[in-house]
Amino acid sequence: MSTPLCPCFSGKPYIECCQPYHSKVVFAPTPEQLMRSRYSAYASHLVAYLWETTHPAKRHLYSKADIEKWAKENHWTKLEIVAAKNDVVEFKAFYQHGLKEFTHHERSVFKKDAGKWYYFSGEHFH
């Protein structure tokens, strides 16, 4: 039986990629890895992880119910990292909603607080 690959499309097994972050064994060491782990959390419907990795100063802008709805109503098919530099990660998250394919293209800003990276804000491209 083969080990399942990580939903973040790193090509690595899940247990060697995003699982340690999801299970809180360690924190994601870089903004890119946090972004990948958040994509995997959407694909796996890990709402608590998405909430916890959103910067505390920004959590009031999101509801857990909305995060869960967005995660569950879409089928997450692929992640492409466009660019990652310092605290900014530009990515394309591909997903299917019903029979239609969509791309969520975003440039995300991450902030480090008390040694831990958090999602802070994002600019969407259309």
N, C-alpha and C positions, 0 to 999 in steps of 0.2 A: 504494500500500500504506500503510495507516494504522499509526501508531506504537502499540504495545500500551500499554494503560493499566496503571497500577501495581496490583498485587494488593492493596494496602492500602486501596483504595477512596477515595483522595484525589481522584480524577477527573483527576489529572495523568498524563502519560506516564511510564512506568517510568524511562526514562533521565533524567527531570527530577525524580524523586521519590526512590525508595529505592535505585536502582542505584548512585549515587555512594557510599552507605554500604556497600552489599554489596561493592562492588569496592575499598573502603578508600581511596577518593580523598579523602574527608572523613569526619569523625565526625558523627553525628546531633547537631544543636545543642540539642535540647530533649528532655525525657522523652517527650512525645507523639510526636515524630518517631522516636525510638528504638523506641517501642512499635509504631508503624506499620511500621517496617522489620523488626522481629522477626516481626510477623504475616506480612509478605511473605516473610520467610525460611522460616517454617513452610510457607506455600503453595508455595514454590519448592524446599523440601527443602535449604536451605542450613544444614546442621548446624554447620559450623565457625563461621559468623557468629553463630548462636544461642549457641554455647559462649563465643565471644570477647566477646559483649556481656552475658554474665552476670557479675556482680561476682566478682572472683577469690576473695573470702572465702566465696562461696556455691557455687562450681563443684563442690565435693566432694559436694553434695547431688543432683547430676544426673549421669547417664551419657550420653555421646554416643549410645550405642546406643538408649537409651530416647527421647531427643529425636528421633532419626531415625525410630524406629518410630511415635511419635505423629504426626510430620509426614506420614509416608508413608501411614499407614493411614486417614487422614481426608482428605476433600475439603473444602478451605477455601472457603466460599462468600461471606462478607461480614464486614466489620469495621465496628463502630459505636463511636465514641468517645462515652461517656456524659458524662464530665467530665475535664478536665485542669487541674490547679492545682499550681503549684510542682513538687514532685518526685513527685506522685501522679497516676496516670492510671487512670481507671475505664473499662473497655471491655467490649464483648460481641463475641466472635468466634464466628461461626456456621459450622458445619461439618456435613458429612454423613459418617456412618459406616455403610457398607452402605446400606440403604434408609431409615435413620432420620436425622432432623435433630436436631441438638443445638446448644446455646448454652453457650459457656464465658464466664461473667460473672466478671470479676475486677477488683479494685482493686490495682494494682501500685505498688510503691514503687521509685524509681530513686535511685541515688547517683552523684554526680559525684566522680571520682577522677582526679587529674592532668589535669584539663581534659576528661575523657571521661565521658559518661553510661553507666551500666550498669544492667541489671535487677538489683534487690536481693532483693525478696520480693513475694509476692502473697497476697491474701485472696480466696478463691473464694466466690461466692454460689451458692446452690442454689435 
